[in-house]
Amino acid sequence: MADFADFDTRGYRTVDVATGYGRWVSTYEDTVEDVMDLALLDELTVPGWPGVRRAADLGCGTGRTGAWLRRRGVEGALDGVDLTPGMLEVARAKGSHDRLFQSDVRATGLASGVYDLVISSLIDEHLPELGPFYDEAWRLAAPGAVCVVVAFHPHFIMASGMPTHFTDETGEHIAITTHVHLLSDHVSAGLGAGWRLVELREGVVDERWLARKPKWEKFRGHPVSAALVWRKDGAAGPTP
């Protein structure tokens, strides 16, 4: 795993995940662009969203992903997990999830082997290691289940030197603890947990992005996010 400190060009004051998202919650949905994650989810061929019977939304935040799942035809039970109470309050108001829990995505407390979809979006850069996340997703997943992970692309973090960050009420830019996980780190952690990779897509800085962020012209064509889709086959599990 690369160290973000080796690439940081911003030097923002950094806070932990719970503190950061607790302070960001009021402006979060005005800041995060749908093209970063939801547009990438739209491009996936796996899974067949309307066929999902029970889903676990890990790091559900304000419920953006949950609302997207409902729009894409997911009518089954949808459980959400997040570390930040304020984020969960916003998600609860949306009403997309059947149940919401304040918990760590690496130790959710949810039932084992019952979800045919485990999904997370834009949380991996906050995890020091990916193995515990993929292991927990495997534990939650039923045989044949799919795990979808949307990640902040490591290339963009490294090329831009930009951490996940927000602007507070005083105008200060504040970083949230950011880790750099190469796509090979995801592959190693996912395979190590027992998952089989079935789809990988990368979203690049294109006209959609530049319409929102003209200053990103210098990053045109650079990958900014990635979506990995995994399937749980057989009875294999984490590598000893």
Order of alpha helices (4+ residues) and beta strands (2+ residues): beta-alpha-alpha-alpha-beta-alpha-beta-alpha-beta-beta-alpha-beta-alpha-beta-beta-alpha-beta-alpha-beta
